[in-house]
């Protein structure tokens, strides 16, 4: 696997995991019972924790990429015709 292919696979895995992590632990303004900030919808998150989710996503993506790399490099599953 070339470096470019590895980077591309990692980025794809990262974005897939990131989009799965976005709704985890989100509490809307309406659910929290706090006052709704004027000009925002009631469904807007109170504390989205994007940086924490990005860090968690990076760790999970690194583990999944390592598994993928092992499978491809050691021909556990051959992707060559």
C-alpha positions as CSV (number, residue, x, y, z in Angstrom):
1,X,0.0,0.0,0.0
2,X,1.4,3.4,-1.0
3,X,1.5,6.4,1.4
4,X,-1.1,8.2,-0.6
5,X,-3.5,5.2,-0.5
6,X,-2.9,4.9,3.3
7,X,-3.7,8.5,3.9
8,X,-6.8,8.3,1.7
9,X,-8.1,5.3,3.5
10,X,-7.4,6.9,6.9
11,X,-9.2,10.1,5.9
12,X,-12.3,8.1,4.7
13,X,-12.4,6.1,7.9
14,X,-11.9,9.3,10.0
15,X,-14.9,11.1,8.3
16,X,-17.2,8.0,8.6
17,X,-16.5,7.6,12.3
18,X,-16.7,11.4,12.8
19,X,-20.2,11.5,11.3
20,X,-21.2,8.6,13.5
21,X,-19.8,10.3,16.6
22,X,-21.6,13.7,16.1
23,X,-25.0,12.8,17.7
24,X,-23.4,10.9,20.6
25,X,-24.0,12.7,23.9
26,X,-25.7,15.8,22.4
27,X,-28.3,17.5,24.5
28,X,-30.5,20.1,22.8
29,X,-31.4,23.4,24.4
30,X,-35.0,22.2,24.8
31,X,-34.0,19.0,26.5
32,X,-31.6,20.7,28.9
33,X,-34.3,22.9,30.4
34,X,-32.1,26.0,30.1
35,X,-33.2,29.2,28.4
36,X,-33.1,29.0,24.6
37,X,-30.6,31.5,23.2
38,X,-32.5,34.0,21.0
39,X,-32.0,33.5,17.3
40,X,-31.3,29.7,17.6
41,X,-33.6,26.8,17.2
42,X,-34.6,24.8,20.3
43,X,-32.9,21.8,18.8
44,X,-29.5,23.5,18.8
45,X,-27.0,21.6,21.0
46,X,-26.0,23.1,24.4
47,X,-22.4,21.7,24.4
48,X,-21.5,19.9,21.2
49,X,-17.8,19.0,22.3
50,X,-16.5,18.9,18.8
51,X,-12.8,18.8,19.8
52,X,-13.4,15.8,22.1
53,X,-15.3,14.0,19.4
54,X,-12.5,14.8,16.8
55,X,-9.9,13.3,19.2
56,X,-12.0,10.2,19.9
57,X,-12.6,9.8,16.2
58,X,-8.9,10.1,15.5
59,X,-8.1,7.3,18.0
60,X,-10.8,5.0,16.7
61,X,-9.8,5.7,13.1
62,X,-6.2,4.9,13.9
63,X,-7.1,1.5,15.4
64,X,-9.4,0.6,12.5
65,X,-6.7,1.8,10.0
66,X,-4.1,-0.4,11.8
67,X,-6.5,-3.4,11.4
68,X,-7.0,-2.6,7.7
69,X,-3.3,-2.1,7.1
70,X,-2.6,-5.5,8.8
71,X,-5.2,-7.2,6.6
72,X,-3.9,-5.7,3.4
73,X,-0.1,-6.0,4.0
74,X,-0.1,-9.6,5.3
75,X,-2.6,-10.8,2.7
76,X,-5.2,-12.0,5.2
77,X,-7.7,-11.0,2.6
78,X,-6.1,-10.6,-0.8
79,X,-7.4,-7.6,-2.8
80,X,-5.3,-8.4,-5.8
81,X,-7.0,-10.1,-8.8
